[in-house]
Amino acid sequence: MRSIPVDVSALTFVCVSAPRPKLSRETGEVKVDRDGNTVFTVGLSAAGESGRVELLNVAVSGDPGVTVGQVVRPVGLVAFPWEWQTGGRVRWGIAYRAAQIVPVVAGAVPVAGEAGEAPAAVA
């Protein structure tokens, strides 16, 4: 599956749905990553400078420990286009995955370097 890196530098993310274990569509069992960590799904709102808001569910390995209403930053966010056929119908969309979802600290500024890195606190 092709992954597309997402530049999060101009977006503000807020947790709108608490982390919950992701379930397999096929078996109903809790999904785990290659290392045996539970995969969680977190609902986030993403707002741009124009004021447009999108809602997305982001998968992340391990409980990120964020709460509803908290401003967060997805680290290493990537998008995966998908297509699925069932009952003669085709469904498609975009799935999102992040290496981490971390709380944004008041007064923090983004770290110079790769887009999507966690912010560093200002002294």
Secondary structure as the mmCIF struct_conf table of DSSP 4:
data_model
#
loop_
_struct_conf.conf_type_id
_struct_conf.id
_struct_conf.beg_label_comp_id
_struct_conf.beg_label_asym_id
_struct_conf.beg_label_seq_id
_struct_conf.end_label_comp_id
_struct_conf.end_label_asym_id
_struct_conf.end_label_seq_id
STRN STRN1 ILE A 4 PRO A 5
TURN_TY1_P TURN_TY1_P1 SER A 9 ALA A 10
STRN STRN2 THR A 12 PRO A 21
STRN STRN3 LEU A 23 LEU A 23
TURN_TY1_P TURN_TY1_P2 ARG A 25 THR A 27
HELX_LH_PP_P HELX_LH_PP_P1 GLU A 29 GLU A 29
STRN STRN4 VAL A 30 VAL A 30
HELX_LH_PP_P HELX_LH_PP_P2 LYS A 31 LYS A 31
STRN STRN5 VAL A 32 VAL A 32
TURN_TY1_P TURN_TY1_P3 ARG A 34 ASP A 35
BEND BEND1 GLY A 36 GLY A 36
HELX_LH_PP_P HELX_LH_PP_P3 ASN A 37 ASN A 37
STRN STRN6 THR A 38 THR A 38
STRN STRN7 VAL A 39 ALA A 47
TURN_TY1_P TURN_TY1_P4 GLU A 49 SER A 50
STRN STRN8 VAL A 53 SER A 61
BEND BEND2 GLY A 62 GLY A 62
TURN_TY1_P TURN_TY1_P5 VAL A 68 GLY A 69
STRN STRN9 VAL A 71 VAL A 75
TURN_TY1_P TURN_TY1_P6 GLY A 76 GLY A 76
STRN STRN10 VAL A 78 THR A 86
TURN_TY1_P TURN_TY1_P7 GLY A 87 GLY A 88
STRN STRN11 ARG A 89 ARG A 97
BEND BEND3 ALA A 99 ALA A 99
STRN STRN12 GLN A 100 PRO A 103
HELX_LH_PP_P HELX_LH_PP_P4 VAL A 104 VAL A 105
TURN_TY1_P TURN_TY1_P8 ALA A 106 GLY A 107
STRN STRN13 ALA A 108 VAL A 109
HELX_LH_PP_P HELX_LH_PP_P5 PRO A 110 VAL A 111
BEND BEND4 ALA A 112 GLU A 114
TURN_TY1_P TURN_TY1_P9 ALA A 115 GLY A 116
HELX_LH_PP_P HELX_LH_PP_P6 GLU A 117 PRO A 119
STRN STRN14 ALA A 120 ALA A 121
#
